[in-house]
Amino acid sequence: MLTKCHGPVTDRTADTIAAHTLLGVLVRDVAAPAGAVRTTAEHLTVDLPGACLRVRLRARSVLHAHRFTGAVQERVPQGWAVIGFERLLTLLEQLLARWCGPGGGRLATEVRAGRAALAAALAQRPRQPARSLAEPAAGYVDSEQALLAGHPRHPAPKWRSGDPEQWRRWSPEARTAFPLHWLALRADRVQEWSAGVPTLDGLAPEVPDGHRPLPLHPWQARLLAEPLAAAQRRGDLVDLGPAGPPWHPTSSVRTLYQPEADVFVKTSLSVRITNCMRHSTAAELEKAVRLTRLLTPLLAGVDGFVLLGEPFARTVADPGLADRVGAIVRVGLGLAPDERAHLAGTLAAQEPDPAGTPTRLAAVTVDPLAWWERYVALLVPPVLRLWAAHGVVLEPHLQNVLVVTGRDGIPERVLLRDMEGVRLRTDRHADLLGALDPAVAAATAYTPDQAAARIGYCLLVNNLGELAVAVAELAGAPEEKLWDPVRIAVAATAADLGEPPELRTLLDGPTLPAKANLVVRWRGAEDPQAPYVPVPNPLAR
């Protein structure tokens, strides 16, 4: 069982955070594109059909990544009255039905469940982790496990399918660690892909002759108990059970880190987190290893920017199990003793950790503007160069970027993870994509328009947009000022590459694309069906 954290945490705290999140996604996904949002020096106001809402502004954002403080209010005949979380949710549903058409009927359930999960995490957050670590691993694991409120532009960022009791056992917010559950696959029933070391073999327990090891998330082993038992009866595998050292869940839940070995394993997990079921299909396993082989030489000479490769993947050759037990090995961080690694999403988070971990931006730097300029210089040029010059589309959203800082707290390099989000442009890599298995090609290809949308959203809107507000608030500077070094970095990269049209559009276009997570959840859809809404482009003069 989890222990109580120090200090009082009330249910109202979760209500306030959830209400701010709901209002924020309403503003960006629906109300702002419809021209229904007004801001003053103190308040943001949303004019809805039959209702008018307002909230006090804590920080304003060009990209509608506003930060709020205090209660959400509704206009009443006597002036303004505080409205509760449930009233706000009702108004949201009415508006979406009017402006977006019929929904999938699940949004309210997901939002309520997400609020309940957040309340439980806040109330039960342990003051100390289950397993003590030395630095630099301790600070890094804290950063991964302190993203309590989740995605700031999602209506139900902490909604997850599955048993809440199991979530409390396996989730990163619980500051937990646990052994992997291991299978021994019969050698002729193994599918695997390799681009060099490391493999799973050096991390696994001893297996019977003629078998190969495969790790499962312990929760997945429970979820698949019956099909795994059937496969064992057929002689396809041996269930070895939990074994080996403890692994720490990262913010993605299903990716686990072993600090002593400095290695990650990305597992499959048959639960829905935000918009998607978290399976690693055989096609995605093959894609991860192929892209590691392709991209490693492209980034070999880039200082300060590292793509964490995924050079090995394994699953079982069984159509009923392959997509539910696949595992990917990801290389580790390679930190020096005086370096610290931080998850960008946790650095940008608005709410403090009730356990007191020093994981927010304010705790890691004394000069936020210098931090920002260095971060932009490390991240922006490599991402744009790969896209415009090499046709490689990275996915540098907040939960995929790790920031490595030195003694002074200033970034020394950035690490980008997760090959699942990396794609190749169809206009640059037609021959390579055409040679792949169709399922692998489908998981690897983006049209030029899809590529532009993902770069605009992941790099500028999701990553830099959220961090810019955090840095501006910390520095007491206008947010608009922070886009100057971004504009300079984009312009310099464009000039160096001969002014490619993709980068000129970033500099001159009036808007950028923001993924509309509220609309996705209203429709009960998956990420590939996510629409984009326009937000003002802070780079355009």
C-alpha angles and dihedrals in degrees: 000000000000120000126230116266121235117270129029118295115183133197087246089067091061090044091053094047092046092047092051090049093049092049091046095055091043089055097048102036102039119357101049095048087050092052093244098126128092128180133196129179090277111022145041114214127196119198109209129179102275096358142059123207133189139178134183114261118235093178132357125223133200088214094051090255088133123168119221136201132196130011126329110246135204125210112249130174090266094050124268127352130188112250125205129238093259094052090051091050091051092051090048093054092048092051094047092049089052099043103029104030128236116349134214092259096240105089098091092047091050094046093050092047091049091051090050091050090050091049090051092048092050094046097043101036107135117234090219129037119250090245126035118227136185123239137303089027094049095059093044094051090047089055092051093047099044100069090110102159095042126202107014094210100048123094094222106022094162098041111118133167118239137058113325090217090058090049090055088053100047108024123110092233087068088064088230137155130193143166121268120251109241134209127191108217121205105251095239090053095056127109114191142159127201138188094176133292143014106063130172093253096083092051100046136088119252113287131200119270113279093026137104126212124245125181124219130192103254091236091052089053088058093045091051098040095124100046090044091052089050091051090050091052089053089053094243094123147000118232106226096178126212114347143152133029125335119275124205121227114234126212092279088062096216097059111081130196128212105197099191091056092033093224138122131217119200108206135188117254124185096218131100116243116185102320106345147055106246103232125143103216122204088249091055091048092053091044093052093055094043092051091047088056092047100045102040095080092042091060099035094103099039111111118219098006121094129178108206103230126223101209100166137042134169139183139156123273094239120115091214096050109023096089093043102050104035117132132196125201113218123194118249134250101262094212124182116229094257095045127094128203121211132187106238092220092057092046089056096044116123100208121072120235110257088216089061100239112165093234105122124093092254090061098051105046139040093193109049096177092053088046090052096048092050093046092051091048092052099043110033106054098050093047092049094043093053090049100044101032104030105025093239117138116204124192105225099171119149096270093051099052127081120192117212113203133188132221092293093052093244116131115263096179142346125231120208119201142186119059089202089084096045116104140178123230114247092220092056104035106034094132095048093046091046091057094055128090106271093246092051091046091051090053091048107042133090127176114230090259093050090048093052092049093051094048093047093048103037099039104032108021104031101030110026094027094058094040093047091061091048093049094044092051092048094046096042088233130133110265091229089066091062093062092064095080090044091053090048092050093049093046093048092049091048092051092048091052096046098262101293112202093240092063094041088057090053090053099041107028116107095223144030127212120255120190110242102224092168091059091046092055093043088057094041089234135147128250095265088063093051114129123214126228125203121253126181114277108236090196094062113094 
